């Protein structure tokens, strides 16, 4: 069983040493908890896939301490520089060409010539990067395809028995609660590969132009981003989306002030606040899944604007047929 440590300075130094030794450490970011390994160590990166049961073709996000650190591994274009200045540190991942001399493991790129990279804002994540003195590859710290973890307890529940996992750093609940937005540049065009914690409109405002949309179901552009499997972020229970009523064999994931009555329900945001809903999404999906007892989860409609785009993306993947 992995050891769960409060994210003190001493514990973070211990976790940093474990990263350097090739072991895995789960840690909080502002988005979700990540399952971290030394991104320059092939065996350590491979152990992430092993622990998660993650398909080899799904890339990993590399976390670094600064824009300068990122420049050691990837080649920036003008739009990428603009976005990095505006949103780093923070919940935005950029997919950029690998530098020929980067020491990053090829496994983080899943066979592509690009790297998904970001600078996290969470104090514990920043402290761990400083302690590890390595770039850290870190997908969400959950079994592949399951609901992402937003607390240390979620990590322990899903991966606590994974022999590859040395420590879980407990830094409290993740403030954003939704994975990073991923932007790529196929043929030089800024493209939304995965909606997430930074809304499309904010990015377009900074760039001064519209983002293209990737066809994530096929093609290298979609495959360059994590989180693009059709069935992903899935609880054990089936989901029924855009529900305005609740059937007898359902529990309810509600949104807004006009939720129908249900024997078992949780409301992402009674006031209809999308930021609050995003922060609550994965935790409430987990809690309802535990209470469902084989019943289906009915999900009320979420406005498809701002962070609602990312919330709906996760819900559609959670509701997709399981492979």
Buried (B, 14 or more C-beta within 10 A) or exposed (E): EBBBBEBEEEBBBBBBBBBBEBBBBBBBBBBBBBBBBBBBBBEBBBBBBEBBEBEEEBBBBBBBBBBEBBBBBBBBBEBBEBBBEBBBBBBBBBBBBBBEEBEBBEBBBBEBEBBBBBBBBBEBBBBBBEBBEBBBBBBBBBBBBBBBBBBBBBBBBBBBEBEBBBBBBBBEBBBBBBBBBBBBBBEEEBBBBBBBBBBBEBBBEBBEEEBBEBEBEEEEBBBBBBBBBEBBBBBEBBBBBEBEEBEEEBBBBBBBEEBEEBEBBBBBBEEBBBBBBBBBBBBBBBBBBEBBEEBBBBBBEBBEEBBBBBBBBBBBBBBBEEE
